[in-house]
């Protein structure tokens, strides 16, 4: 069986319908030094374990959403909209 991504709108679908948007992290303030912006854009944690990520359902509802995925097992634990209270900020 292929990897299934749980879209909060459409339900579980093949990963080929989605685009990965990267792990979530805190955005720097507008007056932050350029080094902080560069770190935000280009440096990823790439840690083993659970992380919150952006996903885009490009072949379905055309929505951006958040998902929690275990990077060791590649198993999706949850998916939700950005305004949901489960979002880790």
C-alpha positions in Angstrom: 0.0 0.0 0.0 1.2 3.5 -0.8 1.6 6.4 1.6 -1.8 7.9 2.4 -2.0 11.6 3.4 -5.1 12.5 5.5 -6.6 15.6 4.0 -9.0 17.2 6.6 -11.4 18.0 3.8 -11.2 15.0 1.4 -10.0 12.2 3.7 -7.0 9.9 3.1 -5.6 10.1 -0.4 -2.4 8.9 -2.2 0.6 11.1 -1.5 1.0 11.8 -5.2 -2.0 14.1 -4.9 -0.1 16.4 -2.5 2.8 18.8 -2.3 4.9 18.9 0.8 5.3 22.4 2.2 7.9 21.8 4.9 7.9 21.7 8.6 6.3 24.6 10.5 8.3 27.0 12.6 8.0 30.4 14.1 8.2 33.3 11.6 10.7 36.1 12.6 9.4 39.6 13.4 9.4 42.1 10.6 12.3 44.0 12.1 14.4 40.9 12.8 18.0 40.8 11.4 18.4 39.3 7.9 20.2 36.3 9.4 17.0 35.3 11.2 15.0 35.5 8.0 17.6 33.4 6.2 17.5 30.8 9.0 13.7 30.8 8.8 13.8 30.2 5.0 16.7 27.8 4.6 17.5 26.0 7.8 15.3 22.9 8.7 15.5 20.9 11.9 15.3 17.6 10.1 14.8 15.8 13.4 13.6 12.2 13.9 10.2 11.9 15.4 6.9 13.7 15.3 6.8 17.1 13.5 4.1 19.4 12.2 4.2 20.0 8.5 2.4 22.0 5.8 0.7 20.0 3.0 -1.1 21.2 -0.1 -3.8 19.1 -1.8 -3.0 20.1 -5.3 -5.0 17.2 -7.0 -8.0 17.5 -4.7 -9.5 20.5 -2.8 -6.6 22.8 -3.4 -6.2 23.6 0.3 -3.2 24.1 2.5 -3.4 22.2 5.8 -1.2 21.1 8.7 -0.4 17.5 9.5 1.6 15.8 12.3 3.8 13.0 10.9 6.3 10.7 12.5 9.4 11.1 10.3 10.8 7.7 11.5 7.8 5.6 10.5 6.4 8.1 8.0 3.0 7.6 9.6 0.5 10.5 9.7 -0.9 11.0 13.2 -3.3 13.9 12.6 -4.3 16.6 10.1 -6.1 19.9 10.7 -6.7 23.4 9.4 -4.2 26.2 10.3 -6.7 27.9 12.6 -7.3 24.7 14.6 -6.4 24.7 18.3 -4.2 21.6 17.8 -1.7 23.7 15.8 1.7 24.0 17.5 2.9 27.6 17.2 
